[in-house]
Amino acid sequence: MRLLERLVLLRAIDTNWVQHLTQMEHIREGIGLRAYGQADPLVAYKERGLRDV
């Protein structure tokens, strides 16, 4: 039973981590437009990442 619990927990963590990385990638793709508005893309990426994720 412990093995089953461990496998389910690891699967849930893995799934959530992949979703997080996918969301961060989408944010990174869209943040490049902020540079045209004279905003620092790194600062915008950090702010957006903390707010949306």
PyMOL Python script that loads the backbone (N, CA, C, O; Angstrom):
from pymol import cmd

cmd.read_pdbstr("""\
ATOM      1  N   MET A   1       0.830  -1.191   0.000  1.00  0.00           N
ATOM      2  CA  MET A   1       0.000   0.000   0.000  1.00  0.00           C
ATOM      3  C   MET A   1       0.875   1.255   0.000  1.00  0.00           C
ATOM      4  O   MET A   1       0.547   2.236  -0.668  1.00  0.00           O
ATOM      5  N   ARG A   2       1.987   1.231   0.746  1.00  0.00           N
ATOM      6  CA  ARG A   2       2.884   2.394   0.780  1.00  0.00           C
ATOM      7  C   ARG A   2       3.462   2.685  -0.597  1.00  0.00           C
ATOM      8  O   ARG A   2       3.625   3.845  -0.975  1.00  0.00           O
ATOM      9  N   LEU A   3       3.769   1.642  -1.340  1.00  0.00           N
ATOM     10  CA  LEU A   3       4.318   1.815  -2.679  1.00  0.00           C
ATOM     11  C   LEU A   3       3.293   2.505  -3.576  1.00  0.00           C
ATOM     12  O   LEU A   3       3.645   3.398  -4.347  1.00  0.00           O
ATOM     13  N   LEU A   4       2.052   2.104  -3.482  1.00  0.00           N
ATOM     14  CA  LEU A   4       0.990   2.725  -4.279  1.00  0.00           C
ATOM     15  C   LEU A   4       0.839   4.203  -3.917  1.00  0.00           C
ATOM     16  O   LEU A   4       0.707   5.050  -4.800  1.00  0.00           O
ATOM     17  N   GLU A   5       0.857   4.510  -2.619  1.00  0.00           N
ATOM     18  CA  GLU A   5       0.754   5.908  -2.184  1.00  0.00           C
ATOM     19  C   GLU A   5       1.919   6.731  -2.734  1.00  0.00           C
ATOM     20  O   GLU A   5       1.726   7.851  -3.207  1.00  0.00           O
ATOM     21  N   ARG A   6       3.110   6.176  -2.669  1.00  0.00           N
ATOM     22  CA  ARG A   6       4.292   6.879  -3.162  1.00  0.00           C
ATOM     23  C   ARG A   6       4.187   7.134  -4.658  1.00  0.00           C
ATOM     24  O   ARG A   6       4.498   8.230  -5.124  1.00  0.00           O
ATOM     25  N   LEU A   7       3.751   6.135  -5.412  1.00  0.00           N
ATOM     26  CA  LEU A   7       3.626   6.294  -6.857  1.00  0.00           C
ATOM     27  C   LEU A   7       2.576   7.336  -7.228  1.00  0.00           C
ATOM     28  O   LEU A   7       2.789   8.128  -8.146  1.00  0.00           O
ATOM     29  N   VAL A   8       1.459   7.344  -6.531  1.00  0.00           N
ATOM     30  CA  VAL A   8       0.411   8.323  -6.803  1.00  0.00           C
ATOM     31  C   VAL A   8       0.902   9.730  -6.475  1.00  0.00           C
ATOM     32  O   VAL A   8       0.668  10.666  -7.239  1.00  0.00           O
ATOM     33  N   LEU A   9       1.573   9.878  -5.356  1.00  0.00           N
ATOM     34  CA  LEU A   9       2.092  11.180  -4.954  1.00  0.00           C
ATOM     35  C   LEU A   9       3.143  11.683  -5.944  1.00  0.00           C
ATOM     36  O   LEU A   9       3.108  12.850  -6.335  1.00  0.00           O
ATOM     37  N   LEU A  10       4.057  10.839  -6.345  1.00  0.00           N
ATOM     38  CA  LEU A  10       5.082  11.237  -7.306  1.00  0.00           C
ATOM     39  C   LEU A  10       4.474  11.598  -8.653  1.00  0.00           C
ATOM     40  O   LEU A  10       4.936  12.528  -9.314  1.00  0.00           O
ATOM     41  N   ARG A  11       3.452  10.878  -9.060  1.00  0.00           N
ATOM     42  CA  ARG A  11       2.777  11.189 -10.324  1.00  0.00           C
ATOM     43  C   ARG A  11       2.100  12.554 -10.252  1.00  0.00           C
ATOM     44  O   ARG A  11       2.149  13.321 -11.214  1.00  0.00           O
ATOM     45  N   ALA A  12       1.476  12.860  -9.132  1.00  0.00           N
ATOM     46  CA  ALA A  12       0.804  14.150  -8.960  1.00  0.00           C
ATOM     47  C   ALA A  12       1.829  15.292  -8.961  1.00  0.00           C
ATOM     48  O   ALA A  12       1.604  16.328  -9.586  1.00  0.00           O
ATOM     49  N   ILE A  13       2.933  15.102  -8.270  1.00  0.00           N
ATOM     50  CA  ILE A  13       3.974  16.126  -8.237  1.00  0.00           C
ATOM     51  C   ILE A  13       4.542  16.340  -9.631  1.00  0.00           C
ATOM     52  O   ILE A  13       4.734  17.477 -10.061  1.00  0.00           O
ATOM     53  N   ASP A  14       4.807  15.263 -10.327  1.00  0.00           N
ATOM     54  CA  ASP A  14       5.368  15.346 -11.671  1.00  0.00           C
ATOM     55  C   ASP A  14       4.415  16.070 -12.623  1.00  0.00           C
ATOM     56  O   ASP A  14       4.845  16.922 -13.400  1.00  0.00           O
ATOM     57  N   THR A  15       3.148  15.743 -12.567  1.00  0.00           N
ATOM     58  CA  THR A  15       2.151  16.379 -13.432  1.00  0.00           C
ATOM     59  C   THR A  15       2.059  17.875 -13.153  1.00  0.00           C
ATOM     60  O   THR A  15       2.031  18.682 -14.083  1.00  0.00           O
ATOM     61  N   ASN A  16       2.013  18.244 -11.884  1.00  0.00           N
ATOM     62  CA  ASN A  16       1.934  19.656 -11.532  1.00  0.00           C
ATOM     63  C   ASN A  16       3.194  20.412 -11.924  1.00  0.00           C
ATOM     64  O   ASN A  16       3.111  21.571 -12.332  1.00  0.00           O
ATOM     65  N   TRP A  17       4.349  19.787 -11.811  1.00  0.00           N
ATOM     66  CA  TRP A  17       5.601  20.436 -12.188  1.00  0.00           C
ATOM     67  C   TRP A  17       5.639  20.695 -13.687  1.00  0.00           C
ATOM     68  O   TRP A  17       6.069  21.765 -14.116  1.00  0.00           O
ATOM     69  N   VAL A  18       5.202  19.742 -14.480  1.00  0.00           N
ATOM     70  CA  VAL A  18       5.175  19.917 -15.933  1.00  0.00           C
ATOM     71  C   VAL A  18       4.206  21.035 -16.306  1.00  0.00           C
ATOM     72  O   VAL A  18       4.508  21.835 -17.192  1.00  0.00           O
ATOM     73  N   GLN A  19       3.062  21.107 -15.657  1.00  0.00           N
ATOM     74  CA  GLN A  19       2.108  22.186 -15.918  1.00  0.00           C
ATOM     75  C   GLN A  19       2.716  23.542 -15.562  1.00  0.00           C
ATOM     76  O   GLN A  19       2.539  24.516 -16.293  1.00  0.00           O
ATOM     77  N   HIS A  20       3.426  23.604 -14.451  1.00  0.00           N
ATOM     78  CA  HIS A  20       4.073  24.854 -14.038  1.00  0.00           C
ATOM     79  C   HIS A  20       5.099  25.298 -15.076  1.00  0.00           C
ATOM     80  O   HIS A  20       5.129  26.466 -15.464  1.00  0.00           O
ATOM     81  N   LEU A  21       5.931  24.376 -15.521  1.00  0.00           N
ATOM     82  CA  LEU A  21       6.947  24.725 -16.508  1.00  0.00           C
ATOM     83  C   LEU A  21       6.321  25.168 -17.822  1.00  0.00           C
ATOM     84  O   LEU A  21       6.831  26.076 -18.479  1.00  0.00           O
ATOM     85  N   THR A  22       5.231  24.542 -18.206  1.00  0.00           N
ATOM     86  CA  THR A  22       4.526  24.930 -19.434  1.00  0.00           C
ATOM     87  C   THR A  22       3.965  26.342 -19.302  1.00  0.00           C
ATOM     88  O   THR A  22       4.069  27.134 -20.238  1.00  0.00           O
ATOM     89  N   GLN A  23       3.375  26.666 -18.163  1.00  0.00           N
ATOM     90  CA  GLN A  23       2.857  28.015 -17.934  1.00  0.00           C
ATOM     91  C   GLN A  23       3.982  29.048 -17.971  1.00  0.00           C
ATOM     92  O   GLN A  23       3.818  30.120 -18.555  1.00  0.00           O
ATOM     93  N   MET A  24       5.101  28.740 -17.364  1.00  0.00           N
ATOM     94  CA  MET A  24       6.218  29.675 -17.356  1.00  0.00           C
ATOM     95  C   MET A  24       6.771  29.878 -18.764  1.00  0.00           C
ATOM     96  O   MET A  24       7.205  30.980 -19.103  1.00  0.00           O
ATOM     97  N   GLU A  25       6.760  28.842 -19.579  1.00  0.00           N
ATOM     98  CA  GLU A  25       7.216  28.964 -20.962  1.00  0.00           C
ATOM     99  C   GLU A  25       6.293  29.881 -21.755  1.00  0.00           C
ATOM    100  O   GLU A  25       6.765  30.690 -22.554  1.00  0.00           O
ATOM    101  N   HIS A  26       4.987  29.766 -21.543  1.00  0.00           N
ATOM    102  CA  HIS A  26       4.031  30.634 -22.229  1.00  0.00           C
ATOM    103  C   HIS A  26       4.225  32.086 -21.798  1.00  0.00           C
ATOM    104  O   HIS A  26       4.137  32.997 -22.622  1.00  0.00           O
ATOM    105  N   ILE A  27       4.484  32.300 -20.530  1.00  0.00           N
ATOM    106  CA  ILE A  27       4.736  33.653 -20.042  1.00  0.00           C
ATOM    107  C   ILE A  27       5.995  34.220 -20.689  1.00  0.00           C
ATOM    108  O   ILE A  27       6.020  35.378 -21.105  1.00  0.00           O
ATOM    109  N   ARG A  28       7.036  33.398 -20.772  1.00  0.00           N
ATOM    110  CA  ARG A  28       8.301  33.849 -21.360  1.00  0.00           C
ATOM    111  C   ARG A  28       8.126  34.225 -22.827  1.00  0.00           C
ATOM    112  O   ARG A  28       8.718  35.200 -23.290  1.00  0.00           O
ATOM    113  N   GLU A  29       7.320  33.465 -23.560  1.00  0.00           N
ATOM    114  CA  GLU A  29       7.090  33.769 -24.970  1.00  0.00           C
ATOM    115  C   GLU A  29       6.384  35.108 -25.147  1.00  0.00           C
ATOM    116  O   GLU A  29       6.688  35.857 -26.076  1.00  0.00           O
ATOM    117  N   GLY A  30       5.447  35.408 -24.258  1.00  0.00           N
ATOM    118  CA  GLY A  30       4.686  36.633 -24.393  1.00  0.00           C
ATOM    119  C   GLY A  30       5.354  37.858 -23.792  1.00  0.00           C
ATOM    120  O   GLY A  30       4.925  38.980 -24.060  1.00  0.00           O
ATOM    121  N   ILE A  31       6.377  37.674 -22.998  1.00  0.00           N
ATOM    122  CA  ILE A  31       6.979  38.795 -22.282  1.00  0.00           C
ATOM    123  C   ILE A  31       7.893  39.618 -23.188  1.00  0.00           C
ATOM    124  O   ILE A  31       8.215  40.759 -22.855  1.00  0.00           O
ATOM    125  N   GLY A  32       8.311  39.072 -24.306  1.00  0.00           N
ATOM    126  CA  GLY A  32       9.193  39.803 -25.224  1.00  0.00           C
ATOM    127  C   GLY A  32       8.573  41.083 -25.739  1.00  0.00           C
ATOM    128  O   GLY A  32       9.293  42.026 -26.069  1.00  0.00           O
ATOM    129  N   LEU A  33       7.275  41.138 -25.815  1.00  0.00           N
ATOM    130  CA  LEU A  33       6.604  42.354 -26.295  1.00  0.00           C
ATOM    131  C   LEU A  33       6.759  43.507 -25.315  1.00  0.00           C
ATOM    132  O   LEU A  33       6.637  44.666 -25.711  1.00  0.00           O
ATOM    133  N   ARG A  34       7.021  43.220 -24.063  1.00  0.00           N
ATOM    134  CA  ARG A  34       7.187  44.282 -23.061  1.00  0.00           C
ATOM    135  C   ARG A  34       8.431  45.119 -23.346  1.00  0.00           C
ATOM    136  O   ARG A  34       8.484  46.289 -22.968  1.00  0.00           O
ATOM    137  N   ALA A  35       9.430  44.538 -24.005  1.00  0.00           N
ATOM    138  CA  ALA A  35      10.653  45.274 -24.318  1.00  0.00           C
ATOM    139  C   ALA A  35      10.350  46.435 -25.263  1.00  0.00           C
ATOM    140  O   ALA A  35      11.008  47.473 -25.203  1.00  0.00           O
ATOM    141  N   TYR A  36       9.368  46.263 -26.125  1.00  0.00           N
ATOM    142  CA  TYR A  36       8.989  47.347 -27.027  1.00  0.00           C
ATOM    143  C   TYR A  36       8.378  48.516 -26.259  1.00  0.00           C
ATOM    144  O   TYR A  36       8.451  49.659 -26.711  1.00  0.00           O
ATOM    145  N   GLY A  37       7.792  48.246 -25.128  1.00  0.00           N
ATOM    146  CA  GLY A  37       7.192  49.291 -24.301  1.00  0.00           C
ATOM    147  C   GLY A  37       8.174  49.874 -23.300  1.00  0.00           C
ATOM    148  O   GLY A  37       7.756  50.487 -22.318  1.00  0.00           O
ATOM    149  N   GLN A  38       9.464  49.698 -23.526  1.00  0.00           N
ATOM    150  CA  GLN A  38      10.525  50.220 -22.676  1.00  0.00           C
ATOM    151  C   GLN A  38      10.502  49.636 -21.256  1.00  0.00           C
ATOM    152  O   GLN A  38      10.978  50.273 -20.316  1.00  0.00           O
ATOM    153  N   ALA A  39       9.964  48.455 -21.105  1.00  0.00           N
ATOM    154  CA  ALA A  39       9.971  47.783 -19.802  1.00  0.00           C
ATOM    155  C   ALA A  39      11.053  46.704 -19.818  1.00  0.00           C
ATOM    156  O   ALA A  39      11.294  46.076 -20.849  1.00  0.00           O
ATOM    157  N   ASP A  40      11.693  46.494 -18.689  1.00  0.00           N
ATOM    158  CA  ASP A  40      12.723  45.466 -18.569  1.00  0.00           C
ATOM    159  C   ASP A  40      12.052  44.085 -18.628  1.00  0.00           C
ATOM    160  O   ASP A  40      11.252  43.755 -17.752  1.00  0.00           O
ATOM    161  N   PRO A  41      12.367  43.284 -19.639  1.00  0.00           N
ATOM    162  CA  PRO A  41      11.704  41.985 -19.776  1.00  0.00           C
ATOM    163  C   PRO A  41      11.936  41.054 -18.590  1.00  0.00           C
ATOM    164  O   PRO A  41      11.044  40.284 -18.233  1.00  0.00           O
ATOM    165  N   LEU A  42      13.101  41.109 -17.983  1.00  0.00           N
ATOM    166  CA  LEU A  42      13.388  40.236 -16.847  1.00  0.00           C
ATOM    167  C   LEU A  42      12.502  40.582 -15.656  1.00  0.00           C
ATOM    168  O   LEU A  42      11.966  39.689 -15.000  1.00  0.00           O
ATOM    169  N   VAL A  43      12.348  41.857 -15.376  1.00  0.00           N
ATOM    170  CA  VAL A  43      11.499  42.287 -14.272  1.00  0.00           C
ATOM    171  C   VAL A  43      10.044  41.925 -14.572  1.00  0.00           C
ATOM    172  O   VAL A  43       9.328  41.454 -13.688  1.00  0.00           O
ATOM    173  N   ALA A  44       9.609  42.140 -15.802  1.00  0.00           N
ATOM    174  CA  ALA A  44       8.235  41.816 -16.180  1.00  0.00           C
ATOM    175  C   ALA A  44       7.977  40.310 -16.069  1.00  0.00           C
ATOM    176  O   ALA A  44       6.904  39.890 -15.638  1.00  0.00           O
ATOM    177  N   TYR A  45       8.961  39.509 -16.459  1.00  0.00           N
ATOM    178  CA  TYR A  45       8.826  38.048 -16.377  1.00  0.00           C
ATOM    179  C   TYR A  45       8.687  37.603 -14.925  1.00  0.00           C
ATOM    180  O   TYR A  45       7.842  36.768 -14.605  1.00  0.00           O
ATOM    181  N   LYS A  46       9.509  38.158 -14.056  1.00  0.00           N
ATOM    182  CA  LYS A  46       9.450  37.790 -12.640  1.00  0.00           C
ATOM    183  C   LYS A  46       8.108  38.189 -12.026  1.00  0.00           C
ATOM    184  O   LYS A  46       7.488  37.405 -11.308  1.00  0.00           O
ATOM    185  N   GLU A  47       7.669  39.409 -12.315  1.00  0.00           N
ATOM    186  CA  GLU A  47       6.389  39.876 -11.762  1.00  0.00           C
ATOM    187  C   GLU A  47       5.230  39.029 -12.265  1.00  0.00           C
ATOM    188  O   GLU A  47       4.365  38.625 -11.488  1.00  0.00           O
ATOM    189  N   ARG A  48       5.215  38.765 -13.547  1.00  0.00           N
ATOM    190  CA  ARG A  48       4.136  37.975 -14.137  1.00  0.00           C
ATOM    191  C   ARG A  48       4.147  36.544 -13.626  1.00  0.00           C
ATOM    192  O   ARG A  48       3.094  35.959 -13.373  1.00  0.00           O
ATOM    193  N   GLY A  49       5.348  35.980 -13.475  1.00  0.00           N
ATOM    194  CA  GLY A  49       5.478  34.623 -12.968  1.00  0.00           C
ATOM    195  C   GLY A  49       4.961  34.481 -11.551  1.00  0.00           C
ATOM    196  O   GLY A  49       4.309  33.491 -11.219  1.00  0.00           O
ATOM    197  N   LEU A  50       5.247  35.461 -10.720  1.00  0.00           N
ATOM    198  CA  LEU A  50       4.772  35.413  -9.344  1.00  0.00           C
ATOM    199  C   LEU A  50       3.264  35.629  -9.270  1.00  0.00           C
ATOM    200  O   LEU A  50       2.584  35.020  -8.444  1.00  0.00           O
ATOM    201  N   ARG A  51       2.751  36.486 -10.124  1.00  0.00           N
ATOM    202  CA  ARG A  51       1.334  36.809 -10.081  1.00  0.00           C
ATOM    203  C   ARG A  51       0.463  35.689 -10.672  1.00  0.00           C
ATOM    204  O   ARG A  51      -0.570  35.339 -10.100  1.00  0.00           O
ATOM    205  N   ASP A  52       0.879  35.131 -11.814  1.00  0.00           N
ATOM    206  CA  ASP A  52       0.039  34.176 -12.535  1.00  0.00           C
ATOM    207  C   ASP A  52       0.208  32.742 -12.088  1.00  0.00           C
ATOM    208  O   ASP A  52      -0.718  31.940 -12.210  1.00  0.00           O
ATOM    209  N   VAL A  53       1.358  32.415 -11.580  1.00  0.00           N
ATOM    210  CA  VAL A  53       1.599  31.013 -11.238  1.00  0.00           C
ATOM    211  C   VAL A  53       1.535  30.844  -9.783  1.00  0.00           C
ATOM    212  O   VAL A  53       1.712  29.734  -9.283  1.00  0.00           O
TER     213      VAL A  53
END
""", "prot")
cmd.dss("prot")
cmd.show_as("cartoon", "prot")
cmd.util.cbc("prot")
cmd.orient("prot")
